[in-house]
């Protein structure tokens, strides 16, 4: 299972658990699931955030 599928699965589980807590918790779980998918895409190498993340450049 790829890390994208794992992140999506974790997001769905969070959404199911948070849905019991109401709409606000459900929306929070959807946002957290989206963040999980983005992190998984970065770890898979399918998404490059080097242009977004500002850091110190060596040189």
trRosetta pair geometry for C-beta under 8 A, 3 or more apart (Angstrom, degrees):
i j d omega theta_ij theta_ji phi_ij phi_ji
1 5 4.8 -115 -173 85 91 128
1 6 5.6 110 128 -57 115 89
1 9 7.9 -8 178 -8 142 143
2 5 4.9 97 57 9 78 99
2 6 7.0 -140 100 -3 42 89
2 40 7.7 102 134 171 85 115
2 44 6.2 36 -180 -104 111 132
3 6 5.2 -50 -143 40 39 116
3 7 6.1 44 155 -22 68 103
3 40 4.2 -170 133 -153 90 92
3 43 5.0 -67 113 89 164 122
3 44 5.3 -163 52 -58 110 96
4 7 5.8 -53 -148 36 29 110
4 8 6.3 28 153 -16 63 107
4 37 6.5 47 -150 -149 74 76
4 40 4.7 148 -92 129 44 124
4 41 6.0 56 -96 -74 103 67
4 44 5.8 -22 -38 -28 97 152
4 46 7.3 2 -63 26 131 146
5 8 5.7 -53 -144 39 32 111
5 9 6.2 36 154 -21 65 107
6 9 5.7 -53 -146 37 30 113
6 10 6.4 30 154 -18 63 105
6 40 6.5 175 67 -119 86 136
7 10 5.7 -53 -147 37 31 111
7 11 6.4 33 152 -20 64 106
7 33 7.6 129 158 -166 77 62
7 36 4.1 176 -164 144 95 92
7 37 4.8 153 123 -89 126 45
7 39 6.5 172 -116 68 140 87
7 40 3.3 -124 -19 -29 143 143
7 41 7.9 -89 44 -23 159 67
8 11 5.5 -53 -149 36 33 114
8 12 6.4 33 153 -19 65 103
8 33 7.2 60 -136 -177 42 103
8 36 7.6 177 -62 105 30 111
8 37 5.8 53 -73 -93 74 104
8 40 7.6 -95 -24 46 70 161
9 12 5.8 -53 -148 35 31 110
9 13 6.5 31 153 -17 64 105
10 13 5.7 -54 -148 37 33 112
10 14 6.3 35 153 -19 65 105
10 33 7.0 177 99 -120 71 78
10 36 5.4 -131 83 -179 118 160
11 14 5.6 -53 -148 36 32 112
11 15 6.3 33 153 -21 65 105
11 29 7.2 133 -167 162 64 79
11 30 7.4 64 -178 -132 106 36
11 32 6.8 177 -121 101 81 71
11 33 2.2 95 -151 -142 111 103
11 34 7.0 103 -130 -33 144 37
11 36 5.1 -167 -61 55 100 132
11 37 6.4 -21 -30 -39 149 96
12 15 5.5 -52 -148 35 33 113
12 16 6.4 33 154 -19 65 103
12 33 6.8 95 -40 -129 40 142
13 16 5.8 -53 -148 35 32 110
13 17 6.3 26 156 -13 65 108
14 17 5.9 -59 -146 42 30 107
14 18 5.8 21 160 -12 68 115
14 29 4.1 -178 133 -153 93 102
14 32 5.7 -97 144 88 161 122
14 33 5.6 -168 58 -63 123 95
14 36 8.0 150 5 -13 143 148
15 18 5.9 -59 -135 45 26 105
15 19 6.1 41 158 -38 63 102
15 26 6.2 54 -155 -151 75 74
15 29 4.3 161 -89 122 50 127
15 30 5.9 61 -100 -70 112 67
15 33 6.0 -17 -41 -37 105 145
16 19 5.8 -43 -148 16 27 116
16 20 7.9 33 152 -21 52 93
17 20 6.4 -50 -177 17 38 111
17 21 7.8 26 137 -9 63 106
17 29 7.1 163 64 -108 79 147
18 21 5.3 -55 -163 35 54 115
18 25 4.0 -154 -173 145 91 94
18 26 5.2 160 115 -87 100 41
18 28 6.2 -143 -161 70 150 93
18 29 3.5 -173 28 -38 150 133
19 25 7.3 -155 -68 95 17 100
19 26 4.7 55 -97 -94 63 109
19 29 7.4 -78 -40 37 66 151
20 25 7.7 -49 66 93 54 143
21 24 7.6 -79 122 71 98 76
21 25 3.3 19 90 28 119 167
21 26 7.4 180 66 -38 82 66
22 25 5.3 92 58 16 71 101
22 26 6.9 -125 108 -8 37 94
23 26 5.4 -56 -147 35 33 115
23 27 6.3 32 157 -18 67 104
24 27 5.8 -52 -148 36 31 110
24 28 6.5 35 151 -19 63 105
25 28 5.4 -51 -147 36 35 116
25 29 6.4 38 152 -21 65 103
26 29 5.7 -54 -150 35 32 111
26 30 6.6 34 150 -21 64 103
27 30 5.6 -49 -148 32 35 113
27 31 6.5 35 153 -17 65 102
28 31 5.8 -54 -151 36 33 110
28 32 6.3 29 153 -15 66 108
29 32 5.6 -54 -143 42 33 110
29 33 6.1 38 154 -23 65 105
30 33 5.6 -51 -146 36 30 114
30 34 6.5 34 152 -20 62 103
31 34 5.7 -53 -152 34 32 113
31 35 6.5 32 150 -18 64 103
32 35 5.5 -50 -148 36 35 113
32 36 6.4 41 149 -23 64 103
33 36 5.4 -51 -150 34 34 117
33 37 6.6 35 152 -20 65 101
34 37 5.7 -51 -149 33 34 110
34 38 6.5 34 152 -18 65 103
35 38 5.6 -53 -150 35 34 112
35 39 6.4 34 152 -18 66 105
36 39 5.7 -53 -147 37 31 110
36 40 6.2 31 154 -19 65 107
37 40 5.6 -54 -146 38 32 113
37 41 6.3 35 153 -21 65 104
38 41 5.7 -52 -148 34 31 111
38 42 6.6 32 152 -18 63 104
38 47 6.7 -89 -157 87 65 165
39 42 5.7 -54 -152 35 33 112
39 43 6.4 29 152 -16 66 107
40 43 5.6 -55 -145 39 33 110
40 44 6.2 31 155 -17 66 108
41 44 5.7 -56 -144 40 31 110
41 46 4.7 -84 -163 71 83 104
41 47 3.9 50 131 0 113 122
42 45 7.7 41 177 -70 30 26
42 46 7.9 -90 -66 53 20 66
42 47 5.1 -62 -74 75 59 100
42 48 7.8 120 -124 -95 76 25
42 49 6.0 -25 -107 -3 122 116
44 47 7.8 62 61 13 91 80
48 51 7.2 65 120 2 94 92
49 52 4.7 -57 -168 44 79 113
49 53 5.3 65 132 -15 98 106
50 53 6.3 -58 -129 47 29 98
